[in-house]
Amino acid sequence: MAFLADSLARIKPSATLVATEKARVLKAEGKDIIGLGAGEPDFDTPENIRNAAKAAIDRGDTRYTAVDGTPALKAAIVAKFKRENGLTYVANQITVGTGGKQVLFNALLATVNPGDEVIIPAPYWVSYPDIVLLAGGTPVFVTGAMANGFKLMPDALEKAITPKTKWLILNSPSNPSGAAYAESELKALTDVLVRHPHVWILTDDMYEHLTYDNFMFTTPAQVEPSLYDRTLTMNGVSKAYCMTGWRIGYAAGPVHLIKAMATIQSQSTSNPSSISQAAAVEALNGPQDFIPKHNQSFKARRDLVVKMLNEAKGLHCPKPEGAFYVYPSCAGTIGKTTRSGKKIANDLDFCTALLEDEGVAVVHGEAFGLAPHFRISYATSTEQLTEACKRIQRFCAGLV
Ligand SMILES: Cc1ncc(COP(=O)(O)O)c(C=O)c1O
């Protein structure tokens, strides 16, 4: 009898975490590695947020809290949805988990039965399909074309919906493509969903604050209020507030779903860290002025990386609206051979050879459901990015 559960055979380790770890090990061995794999800002958590955490420790906020979030944090989240998204919620429509990832996990585990389908636009964040599979559901991928900015098109959504569809997962701005849906684009999708009342919308707004060129962020429940009762709006402090290690994510939705998610969390991790919750209250209620400052840096870095990648032989890099990723195509390098004699048959070969020959760590597109591409996280210094892009250009120039 097999020792490991059958469910484990359905899933694999997160490709982005694997790539990040590989780069870390090579670096620790003394190799000259530039890691562009990790999806986290290089900025420190702002000081006021760090101070709030220290004060929480000194105040004795060091005990169990309510399973799915303290009243103070839920109040801050209610205020955030009102202020930034025009959405009205009350405290028992809010859930807080150990990162956005746990919130997604709770939602899918609480709702997906074997045979249920979950529509996932590709390219997608690596964890969506695996969480669906772990829950016993069937991911249904709808691939976005690079020519459409990798976005889900309304007719493709319509075609993917079946009587078994439980959720559509939407992620804007997107990890890995950086694509963000304009209000009109979102409305075209919500118009389809209005016609299919059995389909729920799980919107992952984790990168809400990271948009450039005056992009106006909107979220499905705001664009189409009639979907409010079947939308779970997920967000978190990890990316915008530079708090990836603090592990706080949250969501708002119908009371019965929020309750079910708390039941799952009550039998797994219980409450997220009490100290991190206190810090998240300050993040949401405190000054927000560092966000546009960070975004100025991110925008400059995006523009630099897009320009330099488009100068590399065999690469094509669209300019995305948000997040801190670009998702270039390496189709023009497939079938070629590196200076060191390695054959590039697919995007994994491209990324492996790039790491081995030039010390640049990126994540291959197949892991995000659209090949041949790769993802670069540009949340690192301009110097590092310039050097990495020079190496990529040299690597591509050497392909024959
Ligand atoms: C699209 C998307 N959703 C959710 C998450 C999870 O965020 P957290 O670190 O808060 O669990 C990430 C993190 O990489 C992400 O990119």
The ligand as an ORCA input file, in Angstrom:
! r2SCAN-3c Opt
* xyz 0 1
  C      -1.479     36.247     -8.217
  C      -1.093     35.909     -6.836
  N      -2.049     35.588     -5.962
  C      -1.768     35.258     -4.698
  C      -0.478     35.243     -4.245
  C      -0.225     34.821     -2.831
  O       0.141     35.835     -2.041
  P       0.595     35.578     -0.530
  O       2.080     35.683     -0.525
  O      -0.089     36.649      0.241
  O       0.136     34.215     -0.136
  C       0.567     35.557     -5.114
  C       1.958     35.494     -4.665
  O       2.879     35.297     -5.408
  C       0.249     35.906     -6.440
  O       1.199     36.219     -7.314
*
